[in-house]
């Protein structure tokens, strides 16, 4: 996660390290839809979709792993919004 979303990941880690439970919970809640997608599709596939959505290139997971379908990619885009906008 930190490789693709370094600022939000660092904010979460710093809040946790500082013992700021309220801030850590707020940030973790923003990540919640993404955690759900990780469980549903596997973090590996979701991270490949995230990289492409973030404009890091047209990349696909290595075979035999299939990329997410377009509808599922849309869900990843929606899950990224609160993370990118609020943190």
Secondary structure, DSSP 8 states (H G I E B T S, - for coil): -TTT-HHHHHHHHHHHHTT-HHHHHHHHHHHHHHHHHHHHH-HHHHHHHHHHHTTS------TTS----HHHHHHHHHHHHHHHHH-
